[in-house]
């Protein structure tokens, strides 16, 4: 049997973002609605683009102005330097011309920086998609006045999802990357999906004594939706020899599981650690060794060391195998009739009752619909 651990978790988008305004102003228009598919670089909204465009033109004109002033200051400096060589210009005139030239060059650099900021703000006034995604929510509308940091859209990349789940700390050494995880979701009952582990948390939660791991799930057809609840199994090892006993042989008491083993003509109680239930059989992780004889009937009134009588096993007819009853004349799988007509009692523990009740519910529905069982 494959060695697996049951997991429950939530499917999250691998990439998701809240797109916020990077400039202040009035939203002129929005170009996407929730549910729309968008591509990287696609324009989603415009915020006061006319005002920011005007600021760019203003700064371009200012740059042209200070550039001309800098050119004039350079020419003046060259003339004063030439006159200074001929001992015509005073040293103070040369110093003043040099200072004017340096100031003009600094003003050009300041104007270039201001223009770059204006162009950047103009670019930011057009909100664009950071990656291929789908719009999960449009928050702002045309006419809204937004400030820097105001959220406008929420987008998710649902081509790839990550299933985030937890595993008990005792499995910390067994969970590793690339392990296969299969799961189901309520939206597609009976259909199984799969993913591979790509993240394992380096720490254990002190409250739950469990650690998180994430599995990457390809969702090219986009059938699965982000934030969906999922339940499944993480495959740790394939084809592991496993000890199995009939489900009815396991007794539950005070939060522990135990079975009775046959030791000669005496019954010996043994505490066991249980795993999965599969086809009416209970997986035993520890407490029972291959070859042990497990008592499967009459053990509810046994105590450790009690003498027992072993009766010959009567083969169950194939037609009633795994049939939970209870129908007239039937007495199997721990269903027992009572003095009240049509009232039956299940003598198993809670886990067994849940297991067999699944079959009973299906059979009751079939009888109600007139389908032979």
Secondary structure, 3 states (H helix, E strand, C coil): CCEEEEEEEEEEEEEEEEEECCCCEEEEEECCCCCCEECCCCEEEEECHHHHHHHHHHHHHHHHHHHHHHHHHHHHHHHHHHHHHCCCCCHHHHHHHHHHHHHHHHHHHHHHHHHHHHHHHHHHCEEECCCCEEEEEECCCCCCEECCCCEEEEEEEEEEEEEEEEEEHHHCCCCCCCCEEEEEEHHHCCCCEEEEEEEECCCCECCCCEEEEEEEEECCCCCCCCCEEEEEEEEEECCCCCEEEEHHHCEEECCEEEEEEEECCEEEEEEEEEEEEECCEEEEEECCCCCCCECCCCCCCCCCCCECCCCCCCCCCHHHCCCCCCCCCCCCCCEEECCCCCCEEECCCHHHHHHHHHHHHHHHHHHHCCCCC
